[in-house]
């Protein structure tokens, strides 16, 4: 639980400090995108392999390696001498999270009998909610307080005592477990996925600064070739030893294929919104980190409330697809309301005026988050449920990384290189509205994709053997 909390807080704590990092460390536009996108990309690329390493070599061992590496990477982030070192340390941090996080639910599954797991997952849900709410607030407070003159660095250094506690507790109390029949590693598959995404993301993040050179377009086109090569290789890997990184047969299931598309596009929307939102409030409106962090509290509370309501009350009554589509429309309505308010009030907008659109957006997001995994897994064969759950997490993280890369196109492309001080606010407001238009379009696309999902999800789904399956996987939150 300590490790899960640390990971969830770390994902949300960084965004609120991005403007301070940019100002104090002198980070460029592409570097601040890579501070967040690098973590998401490394996390996504290593997620499935991290789970398999735990099955093969022992979940406790990989958990301790992951939490130790995550703590070390956090120290490197906190003491980074320049933006390049910070980006590299964040990529290492994401890779260590990919070793640590998959072991958490696997250890719970292997440690507790079925009749006790409900209490454990109840506690886990509380940890998820606490992490989602406390991350932005903690980031705002640590940045605002400027402890010992360290500016933004304490947002990473706070992981050190938590990580050390997790190492001590884990080594003492966790019992070792392995899967009886673990799949083999597919390192070539991981390399192809990572290369393809890098060839796509790097030109997107650097393109604006470099004047959109020809090699960028060539690289993005080449990414499609690499991903096509990945599909060919995975087919051969399946035929050879039955342990591919991506189980391609899953995509023959209509609900799974549509669900993966929804997860990817949803990740893109979230990647765009959260980074742009932070820059809009702190750079465009000139708000301090604490004011920006407190502004997001109604959003976090609305997400938590709607997530609980959707699973317990709405899905059993009206069906999962109706709830998901209602969530997409509700979130789109909140985005459009926010877009209208940003235009009407301009740079004089107040936090209380943002509360209504943020609550509406949060309600919509909560309606999507909680039931989506169940709906995507509903048509998947039982023997592939573990692989499918891991792949869902992976594509959502990849979508998030792609959304962060697209911030250059949908937000920074609207901002001139040279601005007078009095121009910053109005220009950032206009760029924020432009980005919100894109997010609203993403929600519309998700609504249409959801028609391919079944009307009702699986009521109960269990994995085979030792593989755990979570229908409300906290990594989606």
N, C-alpha and C positions, 0 to 999 in steps of 0.2 A: 504493500500500500504506500510505503514511503517513496519507492521508486516511481510508482504510477503518478502520485501527486507531483513529484519533482518534474516529470516529463510534461504533464498537462500544464503546470504553471509556466514552465519554460517556453512552451509554444505561445502562450498568451502574453507573457510579461515583456517580450522583446519589442513588440509593435509600438507600445506606448513610449518606449525610449528611443525610437528610431530618429526623430528630429534632433534629440540631444546628441546622439552618436554622430549624426551628420555634421552638426555644428562644432562639436568638441574635437572629433577625430579627423575632420576634414574629408569625410567619405563622399565619393561621387554618387550620382544618381544610380548608376549600375551597381555600385558596391552596396548601397543600402538595400537594393532589391536582392542581391545575393546573400546578404546577412540572413534573410528569411527564406529565400528560395533554395539556397544551398543546403540548409538544414532539412527542408522538406524533401528535396531530391535525394539526398543521402539516406534519409529515413525510408523513403519509398523504395529505393533500389535495394536496400538490404533487409527489408521487413520479412519477406518469405524465407530468405536464406538464414536470417537470424533465428526464426522459428525452427527450421530444420536442423541447424547446428545444435540447438538445445535438445532436440529429440535424439540426435546421434551421440553427442558428447556429454550430455547431462544438463538439465535445465538450471540447477543450482549453480553449476560452474559457469555457464554462459551468463546467467543473471549477475553473478559477482563480477565477471569480466566487464559486462556492459555497464554496470553502475559505477565500477571503478574508473573505466574509461570516460564515462559521461562526466564524472566529477573532475577528472584531470582536464578534459576539454573545457569544462566550465571555468577552471582556473586560467587556462590559456586565453579564453575569451576575455576574462576580467582583467588580465594583465597584457592584453594585446598592445603592441607598440605602434601599430599602424592599421589602417583599414584592411590591407591585404592579409595580415595575420589574423584579424578578427574573422574575415570570411573563411579562411582555411580552418580556423578553430571551430566555427559553426558547422562546417561540413563534417569535421571529425565528430562533433557532438551529435549530429544527426545519425552518423554511422553507428555510434555507440548506443544511441537510443534504439536503433534497429536490432541490436543484440539484446538489450535489456527488456524492452516492452513486451515482445511476444512471449517471454517466459512467465510474465505475471499471471495471466489467466491459465497457462499450462500448469504452473505450480499449484494454483488454487484447485484445479481439476484433479491433479494427482494427489493432493494432500488431504482434501476433505471428502467424506462420503456424500453421496447424492443428497441425503436428507438435510445436510448441514450447509450445502452450498448456497441455498437461498439467503441465509443470514449474511454469508460472506459477500455475495453480490449486492445485497442491500447496502452493506458498508461501502462497497466499491462504488456504487451509485452516488452515495453521499460524498465520497472523496472526489468523484468527477465533478459534481456540482460545486463543491468548495473550490476546486482548482479553477473552474471556469470563471467564478465570480472574483476570487482573490487574486488571480494572475494580473489583470490590468490594474487593480488597485495597488497591489504590492509594487508593481513596476512604476506606477506614478509616484508613490510615496518615496521609494528608494531614490528615484531620479530627482524628485523635488528636494529631499533632505540633503543631497550632496554630501553624504557621509565622508568625513576625513578628506574632503576635497576631491573625491574619486569620481564625481559626476555620475555617469551611467553605469560604471563598472560594478557596483554592488548588485545589480540585477543578475549578474552571472556568479559573483562570488558568494551569494547567499546559498548557492547549491553545494558549497564545500562542506559545511557542517551537516547538512541534510544527507548528502551522499556518503559521508563517513559514517553517519549513524546507520544508514541503510546497509553499508558493507558489514558493519559489526553485527547488526541484528540478523542480516541474511546468513552470514557464515555460522551464526550460533543456532538459529531456530529453523532454517529451511532444511528439509530433508532432500537428498538427491533423488532424481527420477529420470528415466529415459523412456522413449517409445519402444515397444517391442519390435516393431517393424518400421524403422524410420526410412524415409526416402533419401536418395542420394542428392548431393549438391549439384547445382547447375550454374557453375560460375561463368560459363560462356554466355548463358542467358542473361545473367546479371550484367555482364560487361556490355552486351548488345543493347539492353534497355537503357543503361546509363549513358552510353555513347550517343544513342539516338536522341535522348532527351537533352543532353548537353549541346548537340548540334542544332537543336531547335531553340533552346533557351538562351544560349550565349549570344547569338545574333540579335535576339529580341531585346535583351537587356542592354547591349552595347550599341545597337544600331543607331539610336538617336544621337548619341554622343559622337559617333564616327561618321555621321552623315549618310547612314544607310548604304554602305558600300556593297558592291556586287558579290563579294565573297560571302556576305551574310545571307543573301538569297540562295546562293549555291549550297551553303551549309544547311539551310532549312529544307531545301529540296532533297539534299542527301540524307537528311534524317528519315525521310519516308522510305528511302532505299534500305537504310539500316534496319528500320522496324519491319520491313518486308522480309529481310534476311532473318530477323528474329523469328518470325512466324515459320519460315521454312526450316530453320534449325530446330525449333520446338517440336515440329512434326516428326523429324528424324529422331530426336531425343526420346520422344514418346514411344516410337516403334522399337528403339534400341534397348532401353532399360526401364521405361515406364515411370521415369522421375523427372519430368520437365519442370522448369520454373513456372510456366503458365500451362494449365490444363486446358488446351484448346477445345476439347470436346464440350467444355462447359458452355461455350458460346453457341452451341446448337440449341441450348435451352433459351427460348425466347425471353422469358422473364429475367434470366440472368444477364443476357446480352444487353437488354434494355436498361437493367438496373446498373450495370457497369457504366453505360453511357451517361445515365443520370448522375452517378457518383462523380464521374470525371468532370462533367459540365458544372455540377454544383461546386466542386472544388475550385474550378476556375473562377466562378462568381465570388466565392468567399476570399480567394487570394487577392482578387482585384479590390474588393470592398474594404477589407480591414486595413490594408496598408494605406490606401488613398484616404480613408476616413481619418486616420491618425494625422497624416500630413495636412489635411484640410483644417483640422481643429488647431493644431499646434503651430503650423507655419502660416497657413492662410489667415486664420482668425487670431493668431498670436496668443492662444491660451497656454497656460502653464500645464505641465504634465498631470498634476493632481486634478485640476478642473476637467481636463479631457478624460481622465480615468473615471471620475465620478459620474460624468455624463453617460458613460456606458453601462452603469449599474442597472438601470431599468431594462436595458436590452438583455443582459445576462439573466436577470430574474424571470423575464418573460419566456426566454428559451427553456429554463428549467421547469417552469410551471406547465407550459404547453407540452413538453416532452412527457411528463408524467400523466397528464390528462389524455394525451393521444393514445397511449398504450393501454391504460386502465379503463377508459370510458368510451372513447370514440371508435377505435378500430373494431372492437367486438360488436358495436351497433351498426356502423355504416360501411365497414370494410376498409382495408388498408389503402387501396388505390384512391378512394374518395378523400381520405384524410390527407394523403400525400399531395394530391392535386389542390386541395383546399389550402394546404400549407404553401405551395408554390404561388398560388394566386394572392394569398394574404401577404406573403413576403414581397411580391411584386407591387402590391398596393402600398405597402410601407415605403418601398424604395421610391415610387412615384410621388408619394406625399412628401418625402424628404427632399426630393428634387425640386418640388414646387416651393417648399418652405425656404430652401437654400437660395432660390432665385428671388423670392419675395422679400426676405429679410436681409439678404446680402451679408456683409461683414458685421452687422449689428445683431445677428441672431443670438439668442440666449440658450443655455442648456435646457431650461424648462420647455422651450419651444421645440426642441429636438425630441423631447420625451415621447410624444405621441407616435411619430413615425418609427422611432426605435422600438417601442413596445410592439407595434404592429409587425415590424420586421422580425422581432424576437419570437413572437407567437407563431409566425409562419415557419421560421427555422426550426422551432421545437416540434412542430407538427411533422416536419420532414425527417429530422434526425432519428427520432426514436423508432418509428415503424419501418424505416427504409430497408435495413439489413434483413429483417424477417421477410419482407416482400421479395427481395432479390433472391434469397435462398429458398423460397418456397417451392420452386420447381427443380432444384438441384438434387441429383441422386445422393442418397445418404453417404455412400462411400467417398464422395468428393466434397462433402460439406466443409471439412477443414481447409482444403485448398481454396475453395470458393470464398470462404470468410477472409482468408489472408489476402486474396487477390482484390477483394472489395476495398480493404484498408489501403492497399498499395495504390490502386488507381485514384482513390480520393486524394492521397498525398501528392501523387503526380499531377493531378488536376490543380491542386493548390499551388504547386511549384510553377505550372504553366501560367496560372492566373497572375502570380507575382511577376513573371516575366512580361506579361502583357501590359503591366502598369505603364511601361515606357510608351506603349502605343496609345492607350486609352486615356492617360492622364498627363504624363510629362511631355508628350508630343504637343499638348495644348498650351504649354508654358514656354515663352521665349527665353533664350539664354540670358539676356540682360534685362533686368527689371529695376525700376526705381522703387524705393521703399513704399511709396503711396500706391504703386501698382500691384504689389504682391497680393494683398487681400482679394481685390476684385478678380484678378487673373486666376487665383487658386479656387475661388468660388465657381467660376465658369468651368474650370477643368474638373472640379468635383461633380458638377452637374453632368458634364459629358460622360464621366466614368459611371455615374448612377444610371444613365441611359443604357449603357452596356450591361450593367447588372440586371436591370429590368428585362432586357432582351434575353439574358441567360435564364431568368426565371420563366419566361414565356417558352423557351426551348425545352426546359425541364418539364413544364406542364404537358407539352405535346408528347415528349418521350415517355411519360408515365402512362399513356394509353396502352403501351405494350406490356405493362405489368398486369398480373392477375388482379381480380377485384378484391380477393381476400388472400392474405398470406398464410403461411403454415402456422397452425396453432401450437405445434410442438415439433421440435427438430432436435435429434441427437446425433452426434458424430459417431463414427465407428472406432472401436479400439480405444486408445488412449487420447485421441485427438479431441480437444475441447472445441465446442462451437458456442459462440455467444450470439444470441439474437439481438442483443442491444449492445453491441461492441463499443466500449467507451472510447476507442481510438477514433471512431467517427465523430465524436464530440471533441 
